[in-house]
Amino acid sequence: MGLKKTFKEIPKNSTEKIVVSLSEWNDLEYVDIRLWYDASNGKNTEWKPGKKGITIKLEYLKDLKEGIDLAISELLGEDEGENK
């Protein structure tokens, strides 16, 4: 799977980050939400994608966003339109 564009990197701790990106595989585009890890063993930082994550067809993005907005609204008490 080829990485085409990174939309967001969310630091989790000093050795892990969550990366939201656009990927391509077999001429189809997907959104990938994946935990990346620092594989450098204390040397120069070398980020690599881990096994933990999800790859989503573009046709499911609006439904996924709707589900995340509902979870934010219910669990965090924030208006789902607040951070569009």
C-alpha positions in Angstrom: 0.0 0.0 0.0 1.5 3.3 -1.0 1.2 6.4 1.1 0.0 9.4 -0.9 -0.8 12.1 1.7 -0.7 12.5 5.4 -3.7 14.5 6.8 -3.0 14.4 10.6 -0.4 13.1 13.0 -1.5 12.8 16.6 1.4 12.2 19.1 0.4 9.4 21.5 3.7 9.2 23.5 7.4 9.6 22.7 7.6 6.4 20.6 4.1 6.2 19.0 1.8 8.5 17.0 -1.6 8.0 15.3 -1.4 8.9 11.6 -4.5 9.7 9.4 -3.4 9.4 5.7 -4.5 8.7 2.2 -3.2 5.5 0.8 -3.4 3.7 -2.6 -3.5 0.0 -3.3 -4.5 -1.7 -6.5 -5.3 1.7 -8.1 -7.9 2.4 -5.3 -7.6 5.1 -2.7 -8.3 4.5 1.0 -8.1 6.5 4.3 -5.7 4.8 6.7 -5.9 5.5 10.5 -2.9 3.7 11.9 -0.6 3.6 14.9 3.0 4.4 13.9 6.0 3.6 16.0 9.6 4.8 16.3 11.8 1.9 15.1 15.1 3.8 15.6 16.1 2.1 18.9 17.2 5.5 20.3 19.1 6.7 17.2 17.7 9.0 14.6 13.9 8.8 14.6 12.6 6.3 12.0 8.7 6.1 11.9 7.1 2.9 10.6 3.5 1.9 10.4 2.4 -0.7 12.9 -0.2 -3.5 12.6 -2.8 -1.6 14.7 -5.1 0.5 12.6 -7.9 0.5 10.1 -8.0 1.1 6.3 -11.3 2.5 5.1 -12.8 2.8 1.6 -13.6 6.4 0.7 -17.3 5.5 0.3 -17.5 4.8 4.1 -15.9 8.1 5.2 -19.1 10.1 5.7 -20.7 7.3 7.8 -17.5 7.0 9.8 -17.5 10.7 10.5 -21.1 10.6 11.5 -20.4 7.8 14.0 -17.4 9.7 15.4 -19.4 13.0 15.7 -22.1 11.1 17.6 -19.5 9.6 19.9 -17.9 13.0 20.6 -21.3 14.5 21.3 -22.4 11.8 23.7 -19.1 11.0 25.4 -17.5 14.5 25.6 -20.7 16.6 25.6 -19.5 18.6 22.6 -21.7 19.8 19.8 -21.0 17.5 16.8 -20.7 20.5 14.5 -18.2 22.3 16.7 -14.9 21.1 14.9 -15.9 20.7 11.3 
